[in-house]
Amino acid sequence: MVESVSGQVDQGKQRIPSARVQDLRHAHQRCRRHQKMNLLRIILILCLALIPLLERPAFGDKIYKWVDERGVVHFSDQEPDSDKLKGKVEEREIKDPSSLRPAQDTVIKETARNPIEYVTNCTFTIKGSKKIGSGFLISSGGYALTCRHVVEDVPNLTAVLNDQQEVQLNLVFASTKYDLALVQVMVPKKMPYLTIRDAEGLAPGDRLFAVGASAGLQSTVTDGVFTAFRTIEAAKGSFIQFSAPLNPGNSGGPLVDENGMVVGVVSLKFLSQQGMPVSGVGFAVPSAQIKEEYGTYMEK
């Protein structure tokens, strides 16, 4: 059976609707126009990839700065003629930024897996002849904070850093108003440091972390919550009360929030009340007193 193909006749020629015309090209064969377009795309991509390489500065070369006889300052990668100079020619080498090593604190921030781990990297153990306590860095130059009672009348102080390196620790000056002291870790390199925030914004129930040499164990982390600001007459001051467990060696360590920002310096705890043991009642010197005494030494 032969099926007729409907169409229109125009001057003796049958015109077949385009919808019924079969594409007779092979399925894997492309027309020449498409092949040329693909070739042009490849050439364009290669040209775009080469542009950054052509524009890249020649690191390791020199750039020259000089002043000509008219007093005009020039910069060039070509050394100037001596007869057009007025004064000396300054030479500066062009360095590849990728070859520069990042600062030590930047490396530690990038490798820390959470804010509290970074706090432990900035906290150190203080060893004296008879005492042990904690401290934490507040500047890249090695300035750090601790409690006055940790370093007062203690000769030959040593700081044990988080990598177990032992270095000299100098007492800069102790506060006469609060249980605070400024010390300096004597290291030749830049150090990671902590940022201090305003503790007045704390609300009861806010989570806090105490970091220090609890029971002599390096950078021990305990957590609790903020309770209130308390005035303790025996200690002559206002303190942050919190519930994180404390042990001998915690004094001088940082009390931080969940973002690793310092709200206070761990100072003391209640041991007993009327002969009954007490736990979970610790106190820290608030950040407002830190800023009052040592704000000029803090690095932002």
Backbone hydrogen bonds, N-H to C=O, Kabsch-Sander energy under -0.5 kcal/mol:
donor,donor_aa,acceptor,acceptor_aa,energy
3,E,1,M,-0.5
6,S,4,S,-0.6
8,Q,15,R,-1.4
10,D,13,K,-2.9
13,K,10,D,-1.2
15,R,8,Q,-3.2
16,I,14,Q,-0.6
20,R,17,P,-1.6
21,V,18,S,-1.2
24,L,22,Q,-0.7
29,Q,26,H,-1.4
35,Q,31,C,-1.9
36,K,32,R,-2.4
37,M,33,R,-2.0
38,N,34,H,-2.3
39,L,35,Q,-1.9
40,L,36,K,-2.2
41,R,37,M,-2.0
42,I,38,N,-2.1
43,I,39,L,-2.1
44,L,40,L,-2.3
45,I,41,R,-2.4
46,L,42,I,-2.1
47,C,43,I,-2.0
48,L,44,L,-2.3
49,A,45,I,-1.9
50,L,46,L,-1.3
51,I,47,C,-1.1
54,L,50,L,-1.9
55,E,51,I,-2.0
56,R,52,P,-1.0
59,F,57,P,-1.5
60,G,94,I,-3.6
61,D,58,A,-1.7
63,I,92,R,-2.8
64,Y,76,S,-3.8
65,K,90,E,-2.3
66,W,74,H,-1.8
68,D,72,V,-2.2
69,E,84,K,-0.6
71,G,68,D,-1.9
74,H,66,W,-3.1
76,S,64,Y,-2.0
84,K,81,D,-1.4
85,L,82,S,-1.1
86,K,67,V,-2.5
90,E,65,K,-2.9
90,E,88,K,-0.5
92,R,63,I,-2.2
94,I,61,D,-3.0
95,K,93,E,-0.6
99,S,96,D,-1.8
100,L,97,P,-1.2
107,V,103,A,-1.9
108,I,104,Q,-2.1
109,K,105,D,-2.2
110,E,106,T,-2.0
111,T,107,V,-1.7
112,A,108,I,-1.8
118,Y,114,N,-1.6
119,V,115,P,-1.6
120,T,116,I,-1.9
121,N,117,E,-1.4
122,C,118,Y,-0.9
122,C,119,V,-0.8
123,T,119,V,-0.5
123,T,120,T,-0.7
124,F,135,G,-2.5
125,T,160,V,-2.2
126,I,133,G,-2.5
127,K,125,T,-0.6
127,K,158,T,-2.9
128,G,131,K,-2.4
133,G,126,I,-2.1
134,S,251,S,-2.6
135,G,124,F,-2.0
136,F,145,L,-1.8
137,L,122,C,-2.1
138,I,143,Y,-2.9
139,S,143,Y,-1.0
142,G,139,S,-1.4
144,A,183,V,-2.9
145,L,136,F,-2.6
146,T,181,A,-1.7
150,V,147,C,-1.0
151,V,147,C,-1.0
151,V,148,R,-0.5
152,E,148,R,-2.1
154,V,151,V,-1.5
158,T,127,K,-2.0
159,A,167,V,-2.8
160,V,125,T,-3.0
160,V,158,T,-0.5
161,L,159,A,-0.7
161,L,165,Q,-2.9
164,Q,161,L,-2.1
167,V,159,A,-2.5
167,V,165,Q,-0.5
169,L,157,L,-1.7
170,N,184,Q,-2.3
172,V,170,N,-0.6
172,V,182,L,-2.4
173,F,182,L,-1.3
175,S,180,L,-2.4
180,L,178,Y,-2.2
181,A,146,T,-1.9
182,L,173,F,-2.5
183,V,144,A,-2.6
183,V,181,A,-0.5
184,Q,170,N,-2.4
185,V,142,G,-2.8
186,M,168,Q,-2.5
186,M,184,Q,-0.6
187,V,185,V,-1.5
191,M,140,S,-1.8
194,L,137,L,-2.4
197,R,262,V,-2.6
199,A,197,R,-0.5
201,G,198,D,-0.8
202,L,199,A,-1.9
205,G,226,F,-2.6
206,D,203,A,-2.4
208,L,224,G,-2.5
209,F,256,V,-2.7
210,A,222,T,-2.9
211,V,209,F,-0.5
211,V,254,P,-2.0
212,G,220,T,-1.9
213,A,249,G,-1.1
214,S,212,G,-1.9
215,A,248,P,-2.0
216,G,213,A,-2.3
216,G,248,P,-0.6
217,L,214,S,-2.0
218,Q,216,G,-0.6
220,T,212,G,-2.8
220,T,217,L,-1.0
222,T,210,A,-2.3
222,T,220,T,-0.5
224,G,208,L,-2.5
226,F,206,D,-2.5
227,T,241,Q,-2.7
228,A,241,Q,-0.9
230,R,239,F,-3.0
232,I,230,R,-0.6
232,I,237,G,-2.4
233,E,231,T,-0.6
236,K,232,I,-0.9
237,G,232,I,-1.3
239,F,230,R,-3.5
240,I,284,A,-2.9
241,Q,228,A,-3.2
241,Q,239,F,-0.5
242,F,282,G,-2.1
243,S,225,V,-1.5
250,N,247,N,-2.2
252,G,266,V,-3.1
253,G,250,N,-2.3
255,L,264,G,-2.5
256,V,209,F,-2.6
256,V,254,P,-0.6
257,D,261,M,-2.0
260,G,257,D,-1.9
262,V,195,T,-2.7
263,V,255,L,-3.1
264,G,255,L,-1.4
265,V,285,V,-1.8
266,V,253,G,-2.6
266,V,264,G,-0.5
267,S,283,F,-2.6
268,L,283,F,-1.5
270,F,281,V,-2.2
273,Q,276,M,-2.9
276,M,273,Q,-1.6
278,V,271,L,-2.9
282,G,242,F,-2.7
283,F,268,L,-2.9
284,A,240,I,-1.7
285,V,265,V,-2.8
287,S,263,V,-1.7
289,Q,286,P,-0.9
290,I,286,P,-1.1
291,K,287,S,-2.5
292,E,288,A,-1.8
293,E,289,Q,-1.8
294,Y,290,I,-3.1
295,G,291,K,-1.5
297,Y,294,Y,-1.6
298,M,294,Y,-0.6
298,M,295,G,-0.7
299,E,138,I,-2.6
